[in-house]
Amino acid sequence: SKGNWIAAGPALPDPTPKAWYLTPGGGLSESAPATPAAAAFLYDPADPVRTRGGCIMGAAPGQGDQKHAIPCGPWDQLPVTEGRRDVLTYTSAALPEDMAITGHTTVVLHVGSNATDTDFTAKLVDVFPNGTRLLLQDGIQRMRWRELHRGPQPMNPGETYRIEIDLWSTSYIFNAGHRIGVDVSSSNAPQYNANPNTGLPLKDAAPHRTAIANNTVHMGPAKASYLRLPVVPMAAAASFAEGAVQELLRSLNATTLLGAPSHEALW
């Protein structure tokens, strides 16, 4: 059932939210840090992290115009993040057994900046034993719009804000021996326009007018930053997948009996 799209009538059990906490030194733990800590980086809009994959309309790996199209889907993030000082990477220990998730994923951060407006991005990645950081989901929060119902709200430099970055929904199985990863930064361009950090709306900001932001992610018992995953029992996921396969086979058999070639039912 791994590595395949599945669809079936029976619903999975409601997921159990599970938190994985960002810890000093780049760890991802089931327990929050016992003491306060923070990680800071400089975000320069003139040198944003480049988009490589994600939930966008673009060229899938090995397809389309790879030279000009923005690649979409599950790409390794190392080529665009390795060696950068403006990307914070967090990785769990190797999983002792398979772990299934189905539902909404979120990254909760406690953040601050010396700018009145900036962005914070988050990516959920599957870290393979060979080091590949395969992108699963990603999201962004423009800080001036962190309280959408109130309209644009500038940040106060030095103040800490709690934000939730929506990574949307997914259904995935992390294999035993793999690790869960989270990448945090302040840009993902050109999927999202790079925030100039000036506090001005993008339509009013001059292309050449930008500022470098000193952005901070807080960790610890009072200002915990964490990934929230919708975990479902592996037994239920396996049963769900088996039911989906049987339903698909019944559909193919019925279509074939009606006279259509079976391969046409796959598209």
C-alpha positions, 0 to 999 in steps of 0.5 A: 500500500506504500507509494500509491494514491488510494481512495475508498468509501470507508473512513479512517479513524479520527487522527490523534494530534501528536506534537514534535517539538523543535529543540536546540541544536536541530532536534525534533523531539516528542518532549518540549525543551526544559529550558528556554532557547532560541535560534536566529537567522538573517533573511535577505530578500535579495537572496531568497530560498528557491522553490523546489517542489511543493503543492503548486502547478508546475513540472513534476520530476522528469516531466515537462519543461524542467528548465523554465517551470517551477518543479512541483511535487516531492523533491529533495530539499537539500540542493536548495537548503544545504549550506544556507544560514537562513534555513533552520533544519530540525530532524527527529531520531530514526523511527523504530516502526512505520508511522501513518498520518492522515489529516491536517498538518500544522507548524506552530512557532513562537517568533520575533524579528527586528522588522515590522513585517517579514515571512516565516515558512515551514516544510514537512520533510521525510528524511531518508537514511541516505540524508534525502529530505523529501518535501511532503507539505509546505506553508508560509505566514506573512506576519502583517497578516497573522491576524487576518480578521483584524487586517494588516498588523505590523510587528513590534521589534523585539516582541514574540508572536505565536503563529500557526503555519498551515501545511494543509492536509496529507496522507502519508506513511513514514517508514521505519528507519526514516526520520521526520524533518521540519525546515524553517526559513523566511522565503520560498521564491518564486512560489511566494514573492520574497517579503522585502521586510519594509512593512509596506504592501508588496504593491507599494514596495519599490523593487530595489527597496529591501531590508535584511531581517534578523528573525528568531524562532523561540523554543522551550516550555513557555514558548514551544515551537512544534510540528503537529501531525495527525497520527492514525493507527498503522493497522487502520491505515493498512486495512483502509488501503487494502479496502481501497485496493479491493474496491479498485479491483471490483471497479476494474472487473465491472468495467471489463465485463461491460466491454471496456479494456481494463487499462482504460479504467485506470485513467 
